[in-house]
Amino acid sequence: MIPPKLDRKLGMLSYLTSSPRIKGKLREKLSDFIVDEVLRGYRASRVFLGLTPFQFPPGAYLYVVVAKFSAVDTNNISHVISRRLGGRVRFAGLKDARAVVFQFFSVEGHYKAKVIETNGIRAIPIGRGREPISRGSNDGNYFTIVVRGVDNAPLLEKFPNFFSYQRFGVRRPFNHEIGKLLLLRDLEGAKSMIQMQGYDVSDAKSLREMASILGVNRLRFYINAYQSYLFNILLSKRLEDGISPKKGDFILKGGEISLYPNEGHLLLPLIGAFTREKPGWLMDKVNEVLREEGVEKDMFIFKELPEISALGGFRRAIEEVSSLKVVRGEDRIVLSFYLRSGTYATSYLRELIKPTDPVRQGFI
């Protein structure tokens, strides 16, 4: 089965299963997609509703739980909280703008706690803690998703752990292309594409000047998006060749990384400057992908702006849903499930629905 053009553009070239396509559609209403964050064992919706007390040893960080009932993204919520309460605001991960979201934030400093209510956002202070919330510090997320236009679907519990559509941009999904241009040191090409996203970087004569306009985090995000694209390509190739263990595979078990023939979860690399492989399938495919892309690992080191350098890492190739429930109704199904932090619900739904047109079917 050939994935749609958009999937191929983002490196998602394969599927894990052979189940047929279904004509389901997501997000006809904002409430069709609900995200409920879990942080250190606390479920945001239950804390928001006062059903679960939120308790940590008190410290310098004010914790806030937010319910979002409008189409604003996580960064905008962060700015609202910062304007109203002051101080640096942090959160564990970006959530879908086109969704109802329950999520935790932290604010640095001893600010007067007050409820914020504006533009479909309600933020409630819930206590103080000794540490800020940081990227990836949440346990995971519960999802409740309505798929319309279908009355049945296969029950899938495993799926390819692709970086999904949102990783690459919503209106114009080419963040990874900007990342590659930065990697190639094509500043003018990168500036041209960044301008298309609405950022004026025309006066930037160097990466350092571009960072002063956009911020280091956004430039790093572009580089990370390209790493995500390379991961998707590697995962696609592995799906085509089979996910059974092979020589040179990295394996995760009990929090420890080892090599095949040990048993565990298959890992694939987020390619960076320090990525190293053992002889076998992975080494061959990493070299093949880099050769096809015309890039080299040492390009991920930016001596002129070390803050955006990418050293590499690992990510599970195959993920699993837990607490999966399906309620079937007339011309719709409702799915509820839990995913670990860093895993995309739309990657699971892609494997389930296998959309022919991800945009029209509400994936982005």
N, C-alpha and C positions, 0 to 999 in steps of 0.2 A: 504494500500500500504506500503510495507516494504522498508525503505530507504536502500541505499547501505552500505556496510561494513564500509567504511570510515566515513560516517555520524554517524553511530551508535557508532563508536569508539570515536567520538567527542561530544557525548551526544545529537545529533540531531536525535531523534527517531521517529518523527511524522511530519505531515504536517497540515496546517490549512485548506486547500481546498482539494477537491476530483477531481480536473481537471486531465486529463490523462498526462502521461509522453510525452514529445516531444524530438526529437533527435537533438536538437540544439547544436552547438559547439561555444565556446567563444575563443577569442584571437588567431585566425589563423594568424593575423597580429597585430603588436603593436598598430596600429591606430584603431583596432576594439574595444578598451577599452579606453575611454577618461574620465579623472577625472578633474573637474574644481572647485577648492575650492572657497568658499565664506567666507570672513572674515569681520566682522563688516559692512556688507552690500555691500562690494566690491567683485566683481567677478574677479578672478585672470586672466582669459584669456583676459578680456576686459582691465584690467590695463596693462597687458603685451603688448597688441597691441596698447596702447595709446588711447583707445576709452573712457576710464573713468579716470579722474584725481584722484590720491590717495592723500588725504589730511587729516592730523591729526596735532594737536598742536605739534610743534617740541620738541624733547627731546634727550635723550642719546642713543636711539636705532635706528640703521639703518634698514629700512625695504627693503627687496629684494623680487621681484617676479621672479619665476623660471618657465621656460618651459622645460620639460624633454621629449626627443624624443628617448631615448635609455633605455635598460633594466637594469637600476640601481635603487636602493631603496633609500628611503628618508634619511636614515642615511648616505649613501655614498654622497649624495648631500650636506648634512650638513657638512661633513668633507671637501669636496671640497671648500665650501664657507669659512669655518674656515681657511683653509690653505691660501686661496687667500686674505682674508680680515682681518684675525686675530679675536680674541675675541670669546666669547661663542655664539653659534648659536642655536636658538630655532625655533620650528615649532609647528603647532597645532595638527598634527596627521600623522601617517604613511600612505603612499599611496602605491598602487600596483606597484611593480617593472615592471610587464608586462603590462604597460599602458603608454599612453601619458598623462602627468600630468602638470597642471598649479597650482602653489602653492606658498604661502607666507612664508617667513622666516624673522627672526629678528636677528641682530648682535649687541651685547652689546659693546658700546664704540664709540668714535669719530674717525672712520677710514675713510680714503679717499675712496669715492665711485668710483667704477669702474665696468664696465661690465665684466662678466666672461663668457667665451665660451669655452667648452671643452667636448669631449666625449658625444655628444648629449645633452648637458646641456647648456642652456643660462640663465644667472642670471642678472637681471637689477635692480640696486638701484632705489628706487622710492620715497624716502623721509625718514624723521625721526619721531619718536614718543616717547611718555613718558613711555610707558610700553612695555615689551617684549611680543612676541607671546608665548602663553603657551599651553600645551596639552589640547585639548578640547575647546579652545577659539574660534574656527571657528564656523560659523553659520551652515554650512553643505557643501554639494557638489552637483554639477550638474554632471550627467553622460550621456555619449552618447556611446551606446554599440551595436555592430553588433553581431547578433546571426546567424550563418551560418548553412545551411543544413535544413532550415525550412522556410515555406512560410506563416505560420500563428501561432498564439499563443493566449491563453486566456488573456483578459485584467484584471489583478489583481491589486488592489489598496492597499490591506492590506496583511500583511505577518508576520510570526513569527519573532521576533527580536532576532534571534539566533546570538551568536558570531560565525562568519563564519570561514572557513578553515584557512585563513591567520593568525588568532589569535593564532593558535596552531603550526605554523611552516609550511614552504613551502615544503622543500625537505623531512623532516621527521616530521610529525605533532604530536609531543609528548611533547610539552612544558608543558602541564598540568600534564603529568605524572611526570616530573621533579619537578613541584610545589608540587605535593602530597608527593613525597619522602622527600622534604625539610620539609614539614609539619609534617611528621612522624619522622623527625630528622634522616633519613637514609642518612647520608652524603656520604657514599661509593656508595650506589645505585645511588644517584643524580650525583655524580662525574662521574660514568661510562656512564650515558646517556649524560651528558654535553660533555664528551670527544668525543662521537659520532657526536656531532655538530661541532667539530673542535676546541674546546677550551681546552687548556692544563691546567687542574686544579689538576693534579696528586699530587702536593706537598701541596695542601690545607689540613690542619688538623682541620679546624674549619670553621664555616660560615663566621666569620670575615676575615679569610685568603682567603676564596673563593671570598668574596666581593672585596678584594684588587686586585684580579686577573681579575675578570669579571666586577666589578663595581656594586654598590648597585642597580642601575636601572635594570640591567639584572636579578638579583636575585628577585627583586620585580616583574618583568615581569613574571617570572615563577609562583610565587604565584598568581598573578592576572589571569594567564591563567587557573590555577586550579579553581579559583572562576568562571571563564567564563564557564568552563566545568560543574560545579555544577549548574550554572544558566541554561545551555542548558538542563540538565536533568530535572530540575524543570519545565521548559517551556514545554518540551515534555510531562511530566505527566499531565500538565494542559491542553494541547491540547487534550490529550486522554480523559480527564474528562469533557471537555467543558469549554469555556472561559466566559460563563455567570457568573455574580457576585455571590460570595459565602461568607458565614460568615467568618470573619477574613481577608478578602482581603484588601490590601492597594490600594488606589486610588489616582491618580494625576489629579488635576483640577486647572487651573489657577496658576500653579506653587506651589500649596499647596498640601501636602500629608495628606490624611485623611483615614478613614476606611469605608468600606461598612456598611450601604446602600447608602452612598453618591455616586454620579455618576461621571464618569471620565474615565481616562485611567488606565487599570489594571497594577499594578506594581508587580514585583517579586524581591526578594532580591538577591544581590550579597553577598553570605554568608561570614561573617567574625566574628571576636571576639565579636562584639557588636550587632549582628543581634538578634532581638527579634520579636516574633510573638504573635498574639492573638489567642485564641482557635478557631479552624476551620480547613478548608482544608489545608491552608498554614502551620500551625504548624505541622499538621500530616505529610505532605509530606517532610518538611525540616528535621524532625526527622527521617523519613524513609530513605531519601537520605544519611544523615550523618551516620546512622547505617549501610546501605549497603556499604558505602565507608570506614567504620572503622576509621572515624575521628571525632573530637569534635571541637566545636567553639573556645575553649581557645587555641587550637593548632595554631591559626592564630596570636597569640601574640608571638613574638620572643624576649625574654628578652636578649638573647645574641647578637642580631642585630635588635634593635627596628625599624630601618629605613625600614625594609621589612615587618613589621607587617601589617595586613589587618583588618580593623575594620568593614567593610561591607558597603553596600549602596543599592540602588534600580535601577532598569532598567525597562523601559516599555516592557511589554510582547508582544504587537502587535504594529507594526509600519505601517505607511502609506507612499506611494509615492505621490508626488505632481508634477504638471506640466508634467504629463505623456503624451508622444506622441509616436505613432508607425507608422513607414513608412515601408510598405511591398514591397519587391522587388522579383526578381527571385532567389529562393533558399536562401533567407535571409530576416531577418527583422532588422530594426534599431530602438532601443528604446532610448528615452531620458527622463530623469526624475530627480527630486531633492529629496535628502534625508537629514534629520537632522544629525547633528554631532554625531558620534559614532555609526551610523547605516551602515551596510555592504550592498553594492550593490549585492554581491554574495548571501546574504541571501534572497533578493528579487528574484534573478534569480533562486535560488534553488527551491523556491516555484513555480515559473513559469514553469521551465523546468523539475524539478524532475529528475535530472540526474541519470542514472544507473551506470556511471563511472565518477565521478567528475574530476579525473585527466585527462583522455583522452578527456573529453569534455571541458577542459580549465578553470575549476573553480580555480585551483591552478597551 
